[in-house]
Amino acid sequence: MIHDLCHCASNNNQGSRASSSGEDETITMSIYPEDLLESSQQEALSRFRLLLTQEGLIRKRDDDNSLLRFLRARAFNIAKAKAMFEAMLEWRKEIGADTIKETFQFPEREAIKELYPHFHHKTDKMGRPVYIERLGQLQVDELLKITTMDRMLLYHVKEWEILIDRKIPACSNKAGTCISQTLTILDMKGVTMRHMSKQVRNFIQKITKVDQDFYPEYLGKMFIVNAPTAFKAMWAVVRPWLDKRTQKKIEVHGGNFSPKLLELVEGENLPAFLGGSCCCPGGCENADAGPWNERIYQQQQVYDESSKAMD
């Protein structure tokens, strides 16, 4: 969702920004490399796990990869990572995140997806799930006639839990290796400043906090494509809400983005409207195509819908 502004296995890459002429101009938004742990980082991980275990904070689901998310988000400062981890546990208790997949019902989901197209679609060349939003088709006024921003926030959390519990494990099963991050593509075609209403800005700010504080380091790479000339003003609004590590994972392109995107995603996995060759029956945005819906890799089914599972 818009929330994915907040969620990397690569060497430093350069991003780009749409210029007034429509060409892409390079800006410095390189991503951090995902290297093997240094000895000091491995030691910090061991100490962090021991500390959480001694204080009864560790959960069954907290493998090393999960703990590393908090350490990386806090530059391997154990005290700060612990404070972040404790705040996450408290928030999950308050919002009911552990059971939200079962307890939160969102019957307006299909109507919302018509007004705000967002979906996962297959995987990139690294095996990461690809998440796509078509922000130029967002109709906020109509959306708020059938739901509320508070319900959208709970839906957002439920989406996170499904991604972590079902989709990422299926991607790992198919890749034969641990997949721990995602590739996000935000299509800005048709976006104007009217899409950045006060309500939208407030919502983005809320989910930015949720994503960065409670689901850290899931974003591997973000491509913003078809960036309009007004993007500079929009970025000025959003950028202060993103930590520097997140900012460095973002590439921004105008209309000449397809060659760069195809370096990361096979053409057959990329929807045609993004320069790929995939044309799923009924539209890629409705197909929910990916390892999570391939029987050999799939985990538990979340929705009682034979043709459309949770995106």
ABEGO torsion letter per residue (X at the ends): XAAAAAXXBBBBBBBBBBBAAGBBBBBBBBBBBBBBBBAAAAAAAAAAAAAAAAAGABBAABBAAAAAAAAAAAGGBAAAAAAAAAAAAAAAAAAGAAAAAAABBBAAAAAAAAABBBBBBEBBAAGBBBBBBBAAABBAAAAAAABBAAAAAAAAAAAAAAAAAAAAAAAAAAAGBBBABBBBBBBABGBBAAABBAAAAAAAAAAAAAAAAABBGABABBBBBGBBAAAAAAAAAAAAABBAAAAAABBBBBABAAAAAAAABBAAABBAAAGBABBBBGEAAAAGBEAAABAAABBBBABBBAABBBX
